[in-house]
Amino acid sequence: MQLHLFHGRTTSDKSLQDWGFDGPTINGITGLTGTYGGIYVHFENEQDLYKGFLN
């Protein structure tokens, strides 16, 4: 699974007047969980975590 991050900004307090820039694509995800306001991204193992951000 891939997670595509969109609507990026350079700082979190920046007010966007448009859609912002396309962020990275994270590869190698095995699951996503949302619980009590938190979003968790799951990978098969720690190596996949680092590879996901490098691709």
PyMOL commands that set and color helices and strands:
alter all, ss='L'
color gray80, all
select helices_A, chain A and resi 46-54
alter helices_A, ss='H'
color red, helices_A
select strands_A, chain A and resi 3-4+25-26+29-35+38-43
alter strands_A, ss='S'
color yellow, strands_A
deselect
rebuild
show_as cartoon
